[in-house]
Amino acid sequence: MEVRRTPRRVAPRRSRYTDYRERDRNPQGWLTLRGGVFDTEEVSKDDWSIGLKAMGNVAPTVRVGGMIDLMRRENSDRTIVTEYVDASGNTVRSEVTTGEAESNLVPLLAAVEVVLPAPGFQPYVGIAGGWEFLNVQAVDYESGIAYEADYDGPGWQIFGGAAFAVAPRFHLNAEVFHNESTVERRVVDPFAGAAYDERIDVDGTGARFGMSFAF
């Protein structure tokens, strides 16, 4: 009796190079490190900002994720005490700082964005919502009085920009955004027997620039 064996077919093994190429073409998402400026509507001095955004791909043109930023503003009052010209002709000024103040706004937001996929250049628009936190500090060195207050409240942002491909897994991006939020806190005065609600509008517009890394 003759037994014939059929050769077993073995699926071709995928190389690591092929896996890496497919991952480059279809990353799971993007992690962005960014910085920029923020112009609050009711404040004359601009803030500088740093932040982090992580967005995952849920469709070819849709990403969801979250973002966190720090928008910081500093101010100080200085007075010239003395001014004179030294032996080499330099004007020497002696200043004293009489007061300092700082404002730190931290929006913590969930976001969704729509991306127009194109080689080398990807425009996008998005919207984000969540909670925003504001810390305000000030000190008057002449009187020795220091002040600190914490506020929080819901907020949202709209933004739009574009990513520029530098490498398959590395992009540079730039965007403009608008922030809307009113943060508040409750202050209890035991002497007056009353509670006061303090509110601050932190609406404004800004621009951010960053580096995005695929994951």
DODRENTI-212326 format. One record per residue (C-alpha): residue number from 1; residue in one letter; x, y, z. Coordinates in nm, 4 decimals. Each point is the difference from the previous one (the first is absolute). Layout:
// residues N
NUM | A | X | Y | Z
...
END
This chain:
// residues 215
1 | M | 0.0000 | 0.0000 | 0.0000
2 | E | 0.1480 | 0.3339 | -0.1091
3 | V | -0.0521 | 0.3072 | 0.2237
4 | R | 0.0393 | 0.3425 | -0.1526
5 | R | 0.0618 | 0.3030 | 0.2158
6 | T | -0.1078 | 0.3442 | -0.1094
7 | P | 0.2644 | 0.2656 | 0.0646
8 | R | -0.1013 | 0.2317 | 0.2835
9 | R | -0.0292 | 0.3629 | -0.0935
10 | V | 0.1744 | 0.2393 | 0.2335
11 | A | -0.1072 | 0.3628 | 0.0064
12 | P | 0.2847 | 0.2368 | -0.0765
13 | R | 0.1470 | 0.1492 | 0.3130
14 | R | -0.0314 | 0.3741 | 0.0358
15 | S | 0.3246 | 0.1752 | 0.0595
16 | R | 0.0512 | 0.2622 | 0.2681
17 | Y | 0.0730 | 0.2479 | -0.2756
18 | T | -0.3485 | -0.0568 | -0.1459
19 | D | -0.1593 | 0.0487 | 0.3460
20 | Y | 0.1870 | 0.3259 | 0.0528
21 | R | -0.1024 | 0.1312 | -0.3429
22 | E | -0.3682 | -0.0710 | 0.0675
23 | R | 0.0229 | 0.1642 | 0.3418
24 | D | 0.1578 | 0.3092 | -0.1581
25 | R | -0.2830 | 0.0256 | -0.2518
26 | N | -0.2737 | -0.0561 | 0.2617
27 | P | 0.1049 | 0.1273 | 0.3455
28 | Q | -0.2421 | -0.0462 | 0.2882
29 | G | 0.0208 | 0.3669 | 0.0923
30 | W | 0.2157 | 0.3053 | 0.0650
31 | L | 0.1596 | 0.1513 | 0.3099
32 | T | 0.0638 | 0.3766 | -0.0299
33 | L | 0.2309 | 0.2169 | 0.2093
34 | R | -0.0849 | 0.3668 | -0.0528
35 | G | 0.0415 | 0.3582 | 0.1148
36 | G | -0.1363 | 0.3396 | -0.0939
37 | V | -0.1744 | 0.3169 | 0.1141
38 | F | -0.3464 | 0.0750 | 0.1402
39 | D | -0.1696 | 0.3415 | -0.0044
40 | T | -0.2678 | 0.0287 | 0.2691
41 | E | -0.2756 | 0.2394 | -0.1054
42 | E | -0.0128 | 0.1998 | 0.3261
43 | V | 0.3750 | 0.0115 | 0.0704
44 | S | 0.2499 | 0.2196 | -0.1850
45 | K | 0.3006 | -0.2273 | 0.0589
46 | D | 0.0264 | -0.3258 | -0.2005
47 | D | 0.0647 | -0.3442 | 0.1482
48 | W | 0.2538 | -0.2536 | -0.1194
49 | S | -0.1079 | -0.3631 | -0.0145
50 | I | 0.1364 | -0.3528 | -0.0093
51 | G | -0.2026 | -0.3159 | -0.0382
52 | L | -0.0539 | -0.3576 | -0.1047
53 | K | -0.2591 | -0.1540 | -0.2344
54 | A | -0.0597 | -0.3718 | -0.0653
55 | M | -0.2402 | -0.1006 | -0.2780
56 | G | -0.0871 | -0.3507 | -0.1177
57 | N | -0.1318 | -0.0938 | -0.3439
58 | V | -0.3567 | -0.1362 | 0.0040
59 | A | -0.0620 | 0.0454 | -0.3747
60 | P | 0.2104 | 0.1097 | -0.2993
61 | T | -0.1024 | 0.3626 | 0.0569
62 | V | -0.1022 | 0.0075 | 0.3695
63 | R | 0.2107 | 0.0079 | 0.3158
64 | V | -0.1025 | 0.0134 | 0.3664
65 | G | 0.2096 | 0.0560 | 0.3097
66 | G | 0.0896 | 0.2626 | 0.2551
67 | M | 0.2165 | 0.3018 | 0.0662
68 | I | 0.1452 | 0.1934 | 0.2912
69 | D | 0.1698 | 0.3400 | -0.0104
70 | L | 0.1525 | 0.2494 | 0.2401
71 | M | -0.0680 | 0.3655 | -0.0854
72 | R | 0.2177 | 0.2130 | 0.2251
73 | R | 0.0262 | 0.3768 | 0.0467
74 | E | 0.2474 | 0.1802 | 0.2262
75 | N | 0.0240 | 0.3620 | 0.1038
76 | S | 0.2187 | 0.1991 | 0.2369
77 | D | 0.0258 | 0.3600 | 0.1188
78 | R | 0.3500 | 0.1447 | 0.0183
79 | T | 0.1267 | 0.3401 | 0.1092
80 | I | 0.3386 | 0.1516 | -0.0876
81 | V | 0.1796 | 0.0851 | 0.3233
82 | T | 0.3260 | 0.1439 | -0.1322
83 | E | 0.1545 | 0.0703 | -0.3414
84 | Y | 0.3548 | 0.1060 | -0.0758
85 | V | 0.2724 | -0.0217 | -0.2644
86 | D | 0.3029 | -0.2098 | 0.0872
87 | A | 0.3645 | 0.0745 | -0.0892
88 | S | -0.0276 | -0.1749 | -0.3389
89 | G | -0.3106 | 0.1959 | -0.1043
90 | N | -0.2635 | -0.2676 | 0.0693
91 | T | -0.3307 | 0.1058 | 0.1512
92 | V | -0.0643 | -0.2077 | 0.3129
93 | R | -0.3545 | -0.0262 | 0.1337
94 | S | -0.0970 | -0.1489 | 0.3325
95 | E | -0.3594 | -0.1248 | 0.0121
96 | V | -0.2147 | -0.1323 | 0.2806
97 | T | -0.2972 | -0.2325 | -0.0525
98 | T | -0.3024 | 0.1219 | 0.1943
99 | G | -0.2529 | -0.2606 | -0.1134
100 | E | -0.0449 | -0.3135 | -0.2080
101 | A | -0.3041 | -0.1810 | -0.1413
102 | E | -0.0653 | -0.3106 | -0.2078
103 | S | -0.2949 | -0.1722 | -0.1627
104 | N | -0.0052 | -0.3690 | -0.0989
105 | L | -0.2887 | -0.1362 | -0.2085
106 | V | -0.0136 | -0.3765 | -0.0629
107 | P | -0.2706 | -0.1296 | -0.2385
108 | L | -0.0458 | -0.3790 | 0.0195
109 | L | -0.2121 | -0.0914 | -0.3036
110 | A | -0.1240 | -0.2947 | -0.2047
111 | A | 0.0208 | 0.0652 | -0.3726
112 | V | -0.1162 | -0.1211 | -0.3401
113 | E | 0.1462 | 0.1156 | -0.3301
114 | V | -0.0638 | -0.0542 | -0.3695
115 | V | 0.3085 | -0.0397 | -0.2169
116 | L | 0.0319 | 0.0319 | -0.3762
117 | P | 0.2616 | -0.2636 | -0.0835
118 | A | 0.2380 | 0.1134 | -0.2686
119 | P | 0.3653 | -0.0807 | -0.0696
120 | G | 0.2295 | 0.2461 | 0.1709
121 | F | -0.2714 | 0.2407 | 0.1179
122 | Q | -0.3010 | -0.0819 | 0.2215
123 | P | -0.2470 | 0.2774 | 0.0929
124 | Y | -0.2252 | -0.0672 | 0.3019
125 | V | -0.2748 | 0.1590 | 0.2109
126 | G | -0.1213 | -0.1049 | 0.3415
127 | I | -0.1978 | 0.0725 | 0.3137
128 | A | 0.0828 | -0.0784 | 0.3623
129 | G | -0.1843 | 0.0208 | 0.3301
130 | G | 0.0702 | -0.0681 | 0.3645
131 | W | 0.1061 | 0.1813 | 0.3166
132 | E | 0.2337 | 0.2952 | 0.0498
133 | F | 0.1984 | 0.0951 | 0.3113
134 | L | 0.1409 | 0.3441 | 0.0856
135 | N | 0.2511 | 0.0821 | 0.2732
136 | V | 0.0758 | 0.3655 | 0.0787
137 | Q | 0.2818 | 0.1171 | 0.2282
138 | A | 0.1230 | 0.3456 | 0.0989
139 | V | 0.2304 | 0.1488 | 0.2604
140 | D | 0.0632 | 0.3602 | 0.1076
141 | Y | 0.3508 | 0.0202 | 0.1458
142 | E | -0.0538 | 0.3486 | 0.1418
143 | S | -0.2968 | -0.0994 | 0.2160
144 | G | 0.0889 | -0.3672 | 0.0349
145 | I | -0.3464 | -0.1075 | -0.1195
146 | A | -0.0257 | -0.3173 | -0.2085
147 | Y | -0.3057 | -0.1251 | -0.1886
148 | E | -0.0889 | -0.3328 | -0.1615
149 | A | -0.3284 | -0.1278 | -0.1433
150 | D | -0.1141 | -0.3064 | -0.1956
151 | Y | -0.2882 | 0.0004 | -0.2495
152 | D | -0.1476 | -0.2656 | -0.2268
153 | G | -0.2868 | -0.0569 | -0.2401
154 | P | -0.1095 | -0.1589 | -0.3286
155 | G | 0.1588 | 0.1157 | -0.3242
156 | W | 0.0367 | -0.0805 | -0.3667
157 | Q | 0.2215 | 0.0800 | -0.2980
158 | I | -0.0240 | 0.0018 | -0.3763
159 | F | 0.3198 | -0.0321 | -0.2019
160 | G | 0.1307 | -0.0428 | -0.3513
161 | G | 0.3397 | -0.0466 | -0.1548
162 | A | 0.2191 | -0.2157 | -0.2182
163 | A | 0.2658 | -0.2670 | 0.0418
164 | F | 0.3060 | -0.0078 | -0.2237
165 | A | 0.1672 | -0.3378 | -0.0539
166 | V | 0.3740 | 0.0057 | 0.0635
167 | A | 0.0310 | -0.3797 | 0.0245
168 | P | -0.2525 | -0.2880 | -0.0086
169 | R | -0.0318 | 0.0085 | 0.3808
170 | F | 0.0852 | 0.3637 | 0.0726
171 | H | -0.2019 | 0.3126 | -0.0813
172 | L | 0.0270 | 0.3713 | 0.0711
173 | N | -0.3303 | 0.1772 | 0.0581
174 | A | -0.1460 | 0.3449 | 0.0568
175 | E | -0.3495 | 0.0945 | 0.1119
176 | V | -0.2164 | 0.2856 | 0.1220
177 | F | -0.2616 | -0.0444 | 0.2728
178 | H | -0.2687 | 0.1769 | 0.2000
179 | N | -0.0667 | -0.0744 | 0.3677
180 | E | -0.3306 | 0.0611 | 0.1801
181 | S | -0.0336 | -0.0456 | 0.3765
182 | T | -0.1188 | 0.1704 | 0.3189
183 | V | 0.1741 | -0.1278 | 0.3119
184 | E | -0.1264 | 0.0736 | 0.3488
185 | R | 0.0494 | -0.0576 | 0.3700
186 | R | -0.2082 | 0.0481 | 0.3159
187 | V | 0.1316 | 0.2197 | 0.2798
188 | V | -0.1577 | -0.0249 | 0.3472
189 | D | 0.0215 | 0.3062 | 0.2238
190 | P | -0.0633 | -0.1191 | 0.3586
191 | F | -0.0134 | 0.3574 | 0.1329
192 | A | -0.2708 | 0.1130 | -0.2421
193 | G | -0.1731 | -0.3382 | 0.0099
194 | A | -0.0169 | -0.0228 | -0.3793
195 | A | 0.1459 | -0.1952 | -0.2915
196 | Y | 0.1205 | 0.1743 | -0.3127
197 | D | 0.0445 | -0.1478 | -0.3486
198 | E | 0.2952 | 0.1400 | -0.1952
199 | R | 0.0148 | -0.0551 | -0.3771
200 | I | 0.2716 | 0.0668 | -0.2580
201 | D | -0.0432 | -0.0183 | -0.3779
202 | V | 0.3022 | -0.1625 | -0.1618
203 | D | -0.1219 | 0.0280 | -0.3602
204 | G | 0.2632 | 0.0693 | -0.2633
205 | T | 0.1790 | -0.1065 | -0.3147
206 | G | 0.3477 | -0.1303 | -0.0652
207 | A | 0.2403 | -0.1903 | -0.2207
208 | R | 0.1951 | -0.3186 | 0.0627
209 | F | 0.2930 | -0.1674 | -0.1743
210 | G | 0.1231 | -0.3505 | 0.0638
211 | M | 0.1603 | -0.3302 | -0.0911
212 | S | -0.2094 | -0.3153 | -0.0498
213 | F | 0.1271 | -0.3551 | 0.0407
214 | A | -0.1901 | -0.3064 | -0.1260
215 | F | -0.0786 | -0.2903 | 0.2329
END
